[in-house]
Amino acid sequence: MCEAMDMLKKWYIKGIGILLILLFSFLLGKLFYYYQQQRTIDLVNRELQFSGLKLMMDLEEIQNTSNDYDIYSVIDGYIVDFENIDLRAHIFSLVNEKSRYHNKVVYINTWNTEHQLFGYSMYTPIETKMKVLKKHGFKYKDERMEYLTKYGINIRVDSQSHIILWIDNPDNYMGSW
């Protein structure tokens, strides 16, 4: 009977050890994903030439960027329209207040011909846009999609009238809005 109890204890300890290793691996993977996502956001923000607007800006920073905008409340946050520079931003406020995405710009759509991303404008040929983005590590999430992605940062490449970029929904790990 004692031998059976010792054997059961060993299996119990091994099981707990394996569960802890799996939990640690999951958390480490999630941490790595968010670290890489932040690096990608920083890269994109360095390459954005959108009249000072950047991903992950908060409302106060937007107010310091321009005085000529309209804010509309929508179901999951706010839409900020900059009519004078032909740009629209989406501020996501549906997530937990402690989330790093709360009240931050997570979507930008511009139809201003002077705005550039990675040196291309909206009139740049699609093949050139894809080549530039692939050079920076962006890939198709799905070959049927019109956008390239890297760690949840998505850039639409098929539009000849807009430059559109967005961050995947933070509540849906590796998901989309």
C-alpha positions in Angstrom: 0.0 0.0 0.0 2.9 2.4 0.8 4.5 1.7 -2.5 1.2 2.6 -4.3 1.0 5.9 -2.4 4.6 6.7 -3.2 4.0 6.0 -6.9 0.8 8.1 -6.8 2.7 11.0 -5.2 5.4 10.8 -7.9 2.8 10.9 -10.7 1.0 13.8 -8.9 4.2 15.8 -8.6 5.1 15.1 -12.3 1.6 16.1 -13.4 1.8 19.4 -11.5 5.3 20.0 -12.9 4.1 19.5 -16.4 1.1 21.8 -15.9 3.4 24.5 -14.5 5.7 24.1 -17.5 2.8 24.4 -19.9 1.4 27.4 -18.1 4.8 29.1 -18.1 5.3 28.3 -21.8 1.9 29.8 -22.7 2.5 33.0 -20.7 6.0 33.3 -22.2 4.5 32.9 -25.7 1.9 35.6 -25.1 4.5 37.9 -23.6 6.8 37.4 -26.7 3.8 38.1 -29.0 3.0 41.4 -27.3 6.7 42.4 -27.2 7.0 41.7 -31.0 3.7 43.5 -31.6 4.9 46.6 -29.7 8.2 46.5 -31.8 6.1 46.4 -34.9 3.9 49.3 -33.8 7.1 51.3 -33.2 8.4 50.4 -36.6 5.1 51.4 -38.3 4.9 54.6 -36.3 8.4 55.6 -37.4 7.4 55.1 -41.0 4.0 56.8 -40.8 3.8 60.2 -42.4 0.2 60.9 -41.6 0.3 64.6 -40.4 1.5 63.5 -36.9 -1.1 60.8 -36.2 0.3 57.5 -34.9 -1.1 54.1 -33.8 -1.7 53.9 -30.0 -2.0 57.7 -29.6 -4.6 58.6 -26.9 -7.2 61.3 -27.3 -5.1 63.9 -25.5 -2.2 63.4 -27.9 -4.7 63.7 -30.8 -6.0 67.0 -29.4 -2.4 68.3 -29.3 -1.8 67.2 -32.9 -4.7 69.2 -34.5 -7.6 71.4 -33.5 -9.6 70.7 -36.6 -11.4 67.4 -36.0 -14.8 65.9 -35.2 -15.4 63.1 -32.7 -18.3 60.7 -33.1 -19.2 58.1 -30.5 -19.6 54.6 -31.9 -20.5 51.2 -30.3 -16.9 50.3 -29.4 -15.2 53.7 -29.0 -14.8 56.9 -31.0 -14.2 57.9 -34.6 -12.1 61.0 -35.1 -12.4 62.7 -38.4 -9.8 65.1 -39.6 -11.5 66.7 -42.6 -8.7 69.2 -43.3 -6.1 66.4 -43.8 -8.4 63.6 -45.1 -7.8 61.2 -42.3 -10.0 59.1 -40.0 -8.9 57.3 -36.8 -10.7 54.8 -34.6 -10.2 55.0 -30.8 -11.1 51.7 -29.1 -12.6 52.1 -25.6 -14.6 48.9 -25.2 -11.8 47.0 -23.5 -10.9 47.0 -19.8 -9.5 50.3 -18.6 -6.3 48.6 -17.6 -5.7 47.3 -21.2 -3.0 49.0 -23.1 -5.5 49.5 -26.0 -8.0 51.4 -23.9 -8.8 54.8 -25.5 -5.9 54.4 -28.0 -5.9 54.7 -31.8 -6.1 51.2 -33.3 -7.3 52.0 -36.8 -6.2 54.7 -39.3 -7.7 55.4 -42.7 -6.3 58.2 -44.9 -7.2 59.3 -48.4 -4.7 62.2 -48.4 -2.4 61.9 -51.4 0.5 63.4 -49.4 0.4 60.8 -46.6 3.0 58.0 -46.8 3.7 54.7 -45.1 7.1 53.0 -45.6 7.7 55.6 -48.3 4.7 54.7 -50.5 1.5 56.6 -51.1 -1.9 55.3 -51.9 -1.2 55.6 -55.6 1.9 53.4 -55.4 1.4 50.1 -57.4 0.2 47.2 -55.3 3.2 45.1 -56.2 5.6 47.8 -54.9 3.6 48.1 -51.7 3.8 44.4 -51.1 7.5 44.3 -51.9 8.2 47.1 -49.4 6.0 45.5 -46.7 7.5 42.0 -47.2 10.9 43.5 -46.8 9.8 44.7 -43.3 8.5 41.2 -42.4 4.8 41.6 -43.2 3.1 38.6 -44.7 -0.3 37.5 -46.0 -2.5 36.1 -43.2 -4.4 34.4 -46.0 -3.6 34.6 -49.7 -7.2 35.6 -50.4 -7.0 38.6 -48.1 -6.1 42.1 -49.4 -3.8 43.0 -46.5 -0.5 42.0 -45.0 0.1 41.5 -41.3 2.9 41.3 -38.8 2.2 40.5 -35.1 -1.4 41.8 -35.3 -0.6 45.0 -37.2 -2.4 44.9 -40.5 -1.9 47.0 -43.6 -4.3 46.9 -46.5 -2.5 47.0 -49.9 -5.2 46.7 -52.5 -6.8 50.2 -52.2 -5.8 52.8 -54.8 -7.8 55.5 -52.9 -6.8 54.9 -49.2 -4.0 53.8 -46.9 -5.6 51.7 -44.2 -3.9 50.1 -41.2 -5.2 48.6 -37.9 -4.2 46.6 -34.9 -6.0 43.3 -34.3 -8.6 43.2 -31.6 -6.8 42.9 -28.2 -9.7 40.9 -26.7 -9.2 38.2 -29.3 -5.6 37.0 -29.1 -4.2 36.9 -32.6 -7.7 37.7 -33.9 -9.3 40.5 -35.8 -11.9 43.2 -35.3 
